[in-house]
Amino acid sequence: MSCRLTSRGTLLLLAVLFGVFLLAFTPVGGSVAQAQEENKEGVPPPPPPTEKKAEWLLTHIIKSAGIVFGPLLLVISILLVALIVLLLMDLRLGVAVPPVFVEDFTDTINKRRFKEAFEMAKEDESYLARVLATGMGRLQYGIEDAREAAFNMVDSIEANKKQLITYLATIGTLGPLLGLVGTVFGMILSFMELSAGGTPDPKKLADGISHALVVTLLGIALSVPAIFAHAYFSNALSRIKHDVSNIADDLLTQMYHNSKKADPNAPVDTRGGNAPSIRPR
């Protein structure tokens, strides 16, 4: 069920990103033929424009962003996409809790091959394996001590993952602020045109204001997927933490009781070498 929800959330996130990208290719206004069709009968159509053609929004955005806000927003966009792709690959339940690893580890500890189980946990790089390896290292001191060590490792890994997710929230906050700075700057230039005296050209003023508002559009376009991705990955991390904690606790408890069944009076080596052994209490 969790894997199915993760897949649906991933598809929804990709759909939002595709929609934002598709918006950039929406043409501004209509063509000359569309404008002529809207004229009423008997009214002569206006002469066809000879210089200005239908301008695409993408071209208008590139020109309006300029050499200052354009590269800055482009770098932030690349960083946002890289973070989303990285978190999509990392925060998956099948990666954090590999079903094959859980099955093999359970079978190994049921056969009381604790040293082999510990080596298996150390060699695996999954979220669950790191937690189990930490807990097994303290299992010799009792199940409660092992649980505490395992849960501390869960919190440590969660803190590392949250650092990347926090960057998404930062981008979602800075996007509109950067857009607002660009808009204010463009509006200042437009009003300087008005204060120059004489009769200003309304066409130039409208074009200047349009260019100023484009930067705000880019900032919002960055903010929307960043905020959505932050909420999505925060929920995914919470779900993974819950599942890893429960599964790790079950496996450590099962391993501890299997060691007691093997020989209540003899220590059972879990790691081999100089590692301490499990002494059931």
N, C-alpha and C positions, 0 to 999 in steps of 0.2 A: 504493500500500500504506500509506503514511504517513497519507494523508487518511482511509483507511478505519479505521485504528487510532485516529485522532483522533476520528472520529465515534462509534466504539464507546465510547471513554473518556468522551466528553461525555454520551452516553446513560446510562452507568453512574453518573456523577456526579449527574445529574438524578434518577435512580432512588433513589439514597441520600438525597438531600434530600427527595424526595417521601415516602419511607418514614418519615423522622423527623417530617415534618409530619403524616402520617397517624396516627402514634402518639398525637398529641395529642388525637385525636377518639375514642380507644378508651374505652368506658364502663367505669367502675370497678364491679366486682361484677356481679351479675345483677339481673334484675327480680324482682318478687314472685312472678310466675307460675313462673319458673324455680326459685325457692327452694321453692315448694310441690311441684313435680314431683319434687324430690329427696327428699322425705319418704317414709319407708317406709309401707307399707299398714298401716292400723290406728292410726297415730299421728296425732293431730289436728294440723293445721298451725298454726303460730303466728299470732296475730292480725295482720292486715295493718297495716303502719305507716301512720300518718296524717300525720306531719309530714315525715319524711325520705323522699325519693324517690331514684331512681337518679341519682347525681351523675356528671357527665361530667368526665373528667380535665382537659379544657381549663379548665373553670370552677375546678376545684380548684387548678390551676397558677397561674391569674391571682390568686386570693386568697392563695395561699401566697407568691408572689414578693414581694408587698408594695410599698410606695412607694419602697424603697431599691434592692433588687436587681432588681425588675421593670423599671423604666426603664433601668437600667444594662445589663442583659442584652438588652433590646430594642434599644438603640443598637448594641451589639456585633453582634447578629444582623443588623441592617440593613447594617452595615459589611461583615460577612462575605458577605452576598448580593451587595452591590455589587462587592466585589472579585472574586468568582467570575464574575459576569457580565462585568466588564471584561476579565478575563484570558481568558475564553472567546472574546470577540470579538477580542482582540489576538493571543493565542498560537495562531494557526491557520496551518498550513503554506501554505494558499492565500493568506493575507494577507501572510505574511513573504516568500514566494517566489511572486509571481503568475505563473502559467504564460504569460499573454498578454505580460507585460513581458519575460520571458525570451526568448520567441520573437521579439518585435519587436527587442529589443536585439541578439540574435544575428544576425538578418538585417541589421541596420544596420551592425554592425561587419564583417560579411562583405562588405558593399558598400563598406567603407573610408570610411564617413561618420562619422568619429570625433567631430567636433564635435556632430553631431546626436545621437550616442549619449550624449555627456556631458550634453547638455541634457535628454535623456530621463531619465537617471539622477537629475539634480538635481530635476526636476519631480515625480518619483514619490516617495511617502512610505513605501514598503515597506522592510522590513529589508534586503533584498538591494540595493535601489537606493541606499540610504545608504552601504552598504559599497562598492559599485562606484564611486560618485562620489568617495569618499575615495581609493580605490586609483588611479583614473584621474588624480587630481590629482598623484600622485607617479610616474606611469608614465614621465614624461620622464627620470627618474633611473635607470631600469632596472626590470626585472620584480621583482627581489628587494625593492627599496625599496617598490614598489607593493604587493606582498604583505604586507609588514610593516605598512604603513599600513592596509590593509584588515583585517588580523587584529586590529589595535589597535582599530579601529572596532567589530568584532564583539564584542570583550571589553567595550567601553564600553556598547554597547547591552544586552548580557547583564547587566551590573551594574545598569542602570536597571530592567530587568524583574525582576531578583531582589529589588529593594526591595519591590515589591508582593507577591511570593511570600512574602517573609519575614514580612509582616504576617499571612499565613495561619497560619504556624507559631506566631506570638505569640498569636493567638486560640486556637489549639489547646492552648497551654500554660496560658493564663490562665483558660480556661473551667472546668476542674475545680477550680482554685484558688479562683475566685470562688464556685463551688458549695460548696466545703469551708468557706469563711468563713460563708456563709449557714447551713449545717448546724450548725456549731459554735454560732453565735448562737442558733439555734432550740433546740438541745439545752440550752443554758444556761438559757433561759426555762423549758423543761420541768422541769429539775431544781430550779429555783427554786420551782416549784409543789410539788414533793415536800418541799422543805425548809421550806415554810410551816407544816408541822405538820398534825395531823388526818389524816383518811382521804382521800387524793386520789381523784379520780374517774378510773378507768382509761380511760374513754371520752375525757375531755379530754386525758389524757396521750398516748394513742394518736393523737389528732387533732393535737396539737402536734408530736409526732415526725414525723408524716406531712407536715405543712407544712414542717418543717425539711429533710426529705429531698428535697422537691420542688426546692429550689434546687440541690442536687447533680445532680438529673436534668437541669435546664436547662443546667448547666455542661457536663455530658457530652454533651448533645444539640448544644451548640455545638462541642465539641471534635472529635467524630467526623467531621463533614463538613469541618471545617477541616483536620484532619490528612490526610484523604484527598485534598482539593483541593491541599494543599501538595505531596504526593508526585506527583500527576498533572501539575500544572503545572511542577514541577521537571523531570520527565522530558520533557515537551513542549518546554520551553525548551532542554534539552540536544540534543534531536533537531533542532530548528530551527537551533540554532547550528552543528551538524555539517553540515547540508544547505546552509546559507548560505555557510559557509566553503568547502566544496567547489565549489559552483556559481560563487561569485565568483572563486575561483582559476582555474577553467577559462575563464571569460569574459575575465579579465584576460590570461591567457596567450594565448588566441586573438586578442585584440585586439593584443597586442604582436607576435606573429608575423605578423599581417596587415599591420601597419605596416612590417615589414621586407620583406615581399613587394612592397609598393607601390613603395618606392624605398629601397634600403639606405643611400644616401648623402644623402638629403634628409630634413629634419625633417618630421614629420607633425603638424599641429595637432590636438589632441584637444578643445580647449574654445573656441577662438576668442578674440578680443580680446587681452588681455594675458597669456593663459595660456601657460605653457611648452609646448614641443612634445616629442614622443617622439623621442628620439635612440637608435636601437637600438645595443646594445653588441655 
